[in-house]
């Protein structure tokens, strides 16, 4: 199907060939989606005391992770994402002391290495690093309530990877005349808060920014990502001045996602809208009807002011003032 623009061919034979190829491709995607769901259902139905269950979970998760990062079909990738999340959740909730409970952390390291290491980083098979992002979402969503070790570990590393190289960060700091950019030191690796010049790769940074955009936009993770919004804004703002259009584009999407998360989509709604409770009206037939408040009227009340924003994220104020 990728070899031609349309099913219609120059002859009946060519048209039949193209139709056959299209059916095979569609059938393959559907089979992949069903196989991912079936694999997760079968594996998670096995009891923890079953011999060899750790090995089975490890091979199944690794297979789904490879599927996520290699599929070229959005629907297939989302099916693999759901299946991978189901297996990861099973590992973290049903295995308290065995090797299986450490598999999600192992998978997260493997996935991170695929976008961070020079020898392994490559272009995503789906736009906007979707396959990688869905893999990280699967792992982070699977962490039980009350625990955030896995999420914090991944967010710290992704934020570090989304920043410019160490020398460029220092150059930006001096240009802004700041003693510090206000980034939290949680993402330090071997004592280094920023990626060294030798280890910096533009492709890795773009992947990290794209993944951050997915994570910030994910509602189920909003509680665990709230404290990282300030760092995400700083990272995105630093990307606006990068020479690479790809970095600037991905930074812009991160900035928009963060604003929608912390400020509210309807932040510009009028104060009149915020006070609207409901409106009664009379139809042409004389019947009285009730019209509930609009979506903007309902949500604008949760919009925060600049004062509230900077009180929640105090490191943002000096940085943004310096930038402006």
VENLIN-V729353 format. One record per pair of residues at least 4 apart in sequence whose C-alpha atoms are under 7 Angstrom apart, sorted by sequence separation. I is the first residue (numbers start at 0). J is the second residue. D is the distance in whole Angstrom. If there is no record, write none. Layout:
i=I j=J d=D
i=I j=J d=D
//
This chain:
i=9 j=13 d=6
i=10 j=14 d=6
i=11 j=15 d=6
i=12 j=16 d=6
i=13 j=17 d=6
i=14 j=18 d=6
i=15 j=19 d=6
i=16 j=20 d=6
i=17 j=21 d=6
i=18 j=22 d=6
i=19 j=23 d=6
i=20 j=24 d=6
i=21 j=25 d=6
i=22 j=26 d=6
i=23 j=27 d=6
i=24 j=28 d=6
i=25 j=29 d=6
i=26 j=30 d=6
i=27 j=31 d=6
i=28 j=32 d=6
i=29 j=33 d=6
i=30 j=34 d=6
i=31 j=35 d=6
i=32 j=36 d=7
i=33 j=37 d=6
i=34 j=38 d=6
i=35 j=39 d=6
i=36 j=40 d=6
i=37 j=41 d=6
i=38 j=42 d=6
i=39 j=43 d=6
i=40 j=44 d=6
i=41 j=45 d=7
i=45 j=49 d=7
i=51 j=55 d=6
i=52 j=56 d=6
i=53 j=57 d=6
i=54 j=58 d=6
i=55 j=59 d=6
i=56 j=60 d=6
i=57 j=61 d=6
i=58 j=62 d=6
i=59 j=63 d=6
i=60 j=64 d=6
i=61 j=65 d=6
i=62 j=66 d=6
i=63 j=67 d=6
i=64 j=68 d=7
i=65 j=69 d=6
i=66 j=70 d=6
i=72 j=76 d=6
i=73 j=77 d=6
i=74 j=78 d=6
i=75 j=79 d=6
i=76 j=80 d=6
i=77 j=81 d=6
i=78 j=82 d=6
i=79 j=83 d=6
i=80 j=84 d=6
i=81 j=85 d=6
i=82 j=86 d=6
i=83 j=87 d=6
i=84 j=88 d=6
i=85 j=89 d=6
i=86 j=90 d=6
i=87 j=91 d=6
i=88 j=92 d=6
i=89 j=93 d=6
i=90 j=94 d=6
i=96 j=100 d=7
i=98 j=102 d=7
i=101 j=105 d=6
i=102 j=106 d=6
i=103 j=107 d=6
i=104 j=108 d=6
i=105 j=109 d=6
i=106 j=110 d=6
i=107 j=111 d=6
i=108 j=112 d=6
i=109 j=113 d=6
i=111 j=115 d=6
i=112 j=116 d=5
i=116 j=120 d=6
i=125 j=129 d=6
i=128 j=132 d=6
i=129 j=133 d=6
i=130 j=134 d=6
i=131 j=135 d=6
i=132 j=136 d=6
i=133 j=137 d=6
i=134 j=138 d=7
i=135 j=139 d=6
i=136 j=140 d=6
i=137 j=141 d=6
i=138 j=142 d=7
i=142 j=146 d=7
i=147 j=151 d=6
i=148 j=152 d=6
i=149 j=153 d=6
i=150 j=154 d=6
i=151 j=155 d=6
i=152 j=156 d=6
i=153 j=157 d=6
i=154 j=158 d=6
i=155 j=159 d=6
i=156 j=160 d=6
i=157 j=161 d=6
i=158 j=162 d=7
i=163 j=167 d=6
i=164 j=168 d=6
i=165 j=169 d=6
i=166 j=170 d=6
i=167 j=171 d=6
i=168 j=172 d=6
i=169 j=173 d=6
i=170 j=174 d=6
i=171 j=175 d=6
i=172 j=176 d=6
i=173 j=177 d=6
i=187 j=191 d=5
i=188 j=192 d=6
i=194 j=198 d=6
i=195 j=199 d=6
i=200 j=204 d=6
i=201 j=205 d=6
i=202 j=206 d=6
i=203 j=207 d=6
i=204 j=208 d=6
i=205 j=209 d=6
i=206 j=210 d=6
i=207 j=211 d=6
i=208 j=212 d=6
i=209 j=213 d=7
i=210 j=214 d=6
i=211 j=215 d=6
i=212 j=216 d=6
i=213 j=217 d=6
i=217 j=221 d=7
i=220 j=224 d=6
i=221 j=225 d=6
i=224 j=228 d=7
i=227 j=231 d=6
i=228 j=232 d=6
i=229 j=233 d=6
i=230 j=234 d=6
i=231 j=235 d=6
i=232 j=236 d=6
i=233 j=237 d=6
i=234 j=238 d=6
i=235 j=239 d=7
i=243 j=247 d=6
i=244 j=248 d=6
i=245 j=249 d=6
i=246 j=250 d=6
i=247 j=251 d=6
i=248 j=252 d=7
i=249 j=253 d=6
i=250 j=254 d=6
i=251 j=255 d=6
i=252 j=256 d=6
i=253 j=257 d=6
i=254 j=258 d=6
i=255 j=259 d=6
i=256 j=260 d=6
i=257 j=261 d=6
i=258 j=262 d=5
i=259 j=263 d=5
i=262 j=266 d=7
i=268 j=272 d=6
i=269 j=273 d=7
i=270 j=274 d=7
i=271 j=275 d=7
i=281 j=285 d=6
i=282 j=286 d=5
i=292 j=296 d=6
i=293 j=297 d=6
i=294 j=298 d=6
i=295 j=299 d=6
i=303 j=307 d=6
i=304 j=308 d=6
i=305 j=309 d=6
i=306 j=310 d=6
i=307 j=311 d=6
i=308 j=312 d=6
i=309 j=313 d=5
i=314 j=318 d=7
i=315 j=319 d=6
i=316 j=320 d=6
i=317 j=321 d=6
i=318 j=322 d=6
i=319 j=323 d=6
i=8 j=13 d=5
i=47 j=52 d=7
i=70 j=75 d=7
i=94 j=99 d=6
i=95 j=100 d=6
i=114 j=119 d=7
i=115 j=120 d=6
i=123 j=128 d=5
i=125 j=130 d=6
i=142 j=147 d=7
i=163 j=168 d=6
i=172 j=177 d=6
i=187 j=192 d=4
i=194 j=199 d=6
i=241 j=246 d=7
i=258 j=263 d=7
i=259 j=264 d=5
i=281 j=286 d=6
i=282 j=287 d=6
i=292 j=297 d=7
i=303 j=308 d=7
i=8 j=14 d=4
i=70 j=76 d=6
i=94 j=100 d=5
i=113 j=119 d=5
i=114 j=120 d=5
i=186 j=192 d=6
i=215 j=221 d=7
i=241 j=247 d=6
i=281 j=287 d=4
i=309 j=315 d=6
i=7 j=14 d=5
i=113 j=120 d=5
i=172 j=179 d=7
i=240 j=247 d=7
i=280 j=287 d=6
i=281 j=288 d=6
i=309 j=316 d=6
i=6 j=14 d=6
i=172 j=180 d=6
i=184 j=192 d=6
i=238 j=246 d=6
i=239 j=247 d=5
i=279 j=287 d=7
i=280 j=288 d=5
i=67 j=76 d=5
i=90 j=99 d=6
i=91 j=100 d=5
i=215 j=224 d=7
i=238 j=247 d=5
i=279 j=288 d=6
i=280 j=289 d=6
i=90 j=100 d=5
i=139 j=149 d=7
i=279 j=289 d=5
i=6 j=17 d=6
i=139 j=150 d=5
i=239 j=250 d=6
i=278 j=289 d=6
i=279 j=290 d=6
i=6 j=18 d=6
i=67 j=79 d=6
i=238 j=250 d=5
i=278 j=290 d=5
i=66 j=79 d=7
i=67 j=80 d=7
i=277 j=290 d=6
i=278 j=291 d=7
i=42 j=56 d=7
i=277 j=291 d=5
i=235 j=250 d=4
i=277 j=292 d=5
i=63 j=79 d=6
i=87 j=103 d=6
i=235 j=251 d=6
i=276 j=292 d=6
i=0 j=17 d=7
i=275 j=292 d=6
i=235 j=253 d=6
i=235 j=254 d=6
i=0 j=20 d=6
i=63 j=83 d=6
i=0 j=21 d=5
i=275 j=296 d=6
i=232 j=254 d=6
i=60 j=83 d=6
i=273 j=296 d=5
i=272 j=296 d=5
i=273 j=297 d=7
i=232 j=257 d=7
i=60 j=86 d=7
i=273 j=299 d=6
i=159 j=186 d=6
i=268 j=295 d=7
i=273 j=300 d=6
i=165 j=193 d=5
i=164 j=193 d=6
i=165 j=194 d=6
i=228 j=257 d=6
i=155 j=185 d=6
i=156 j=186 d=6
i=164 j=194 d=5
i=165 j=195 d=5
i=166 j=196 d=7
i=265 j=295 d=6
i=155 j=186 d=4
i=164 j=195 d=6
i=165 j=196 d=6
i=268 j=299 d=6
i=164 j=196 d=5
i=159 j=192 d=7
i=265 j=298 d=7
i=266 j=299 d=6
i=159 j=193 d=6
i=160 j=194 d=7
i=265 j=299 d=5
i=103 j=138 d=6
i=159 j=194 d=7
i=164 j=199 d=6
i=266 j=302 d=5
i=263 j=301 d=7
i=263 j=302 d=5
i=205 j=245 d=7
i=209 j=249 d=6
i=212 j=252 d=6
i=216 j=256 d=6
i=262 j=302 d=6
i=205 j=246 d=6
i=208 j=249 d=6
i=212 j=253 d=5
i=215 j=256 d=6
i=262 j=303 d=6
i=36 j=78 d=7
i=162 j=204 d=7
i=208 j=250 d=6
i=211 j=253 d=7
i=215 j=257 d=6
i=32 j=75 d=5
i=35 j=78 d=6
i=39 j=82 d=5
i=43 j=86 d=6
i=160 j=203 d=7
i=161 j=204 d=5
i=31 j=75 d=6
i=35 j=79 d=5
i=160 j=204 d=6
i=205 j=249 d=6
i=212 j=256 d=6
i=216 j=260 d=7
i=53 j=98 d=7
i=57 j=102 d=7
i=104 j=149 d=7
i=208 j=253 d=7
i=32 j=78 d=5
i=36 j=82 d=6
i=39 j=85 d=6
i=43 j=89 d=6
i=47 j=93 d=7
i=53 j=99 d=5
i=161 j=207 d=5
i=28 j=75 d=6
i=32 j=79 d=7
i=35 j=82 d=6
i=39 j=86 d=6
i=47 j=94 d=7
i=160 j=207 d=6
i=161 j=208 d=5
i=182 j=230 d=6
i=157 j=207 d=5
i=87 j=138 d=6
i=91 j=142 d=7
i=71 j=124 d=6
i=80 j=133 d=6
i=84 j=137 d=4
i=88 j=141 d=4
i=70 j=124 d=7
i=71 j=125 d=6
i=76 j=130 d=6
i=80 j=134 d=6
i=83 j=137 d=6
i=84 j=138 d=6
i=87 j=141 d=6
i=88 j=142 d=7
i=69 j=124 d=6
i=81 j=137 d=7
i=80 j=137 d=6
i=84 j=141 d=6
i=68 j=130 d=5
i=67 j=130 d=5
i=68 j=131 d=6
i=67 j=134 d=7
i=64 j=134 d=7
i=162 j=234 d=6
i=158 j=231 d=7
i=161 j=234 d=7
i=147 j=223 d=7
i=128 j=206 d=6
i=132 j=210 d=5
i=136 j=214 d=7
i=140 j=220 d=7
i=128 j=209 d=6
i=132 j=213 d=6
i=127 j=209 d=6
i=128 j=210 d=7
i=120 j=203 d=7
i=229 j=312 d=6
i=229 j=315 d=6
i=115 j=203 d=5
i=114 j=203 d=5
i=114 j=206 d=6
i=181 j=314 d=5
i=180 j=318 d=6
i=175 j=321 d=6
i=175 j=322 d=7
//
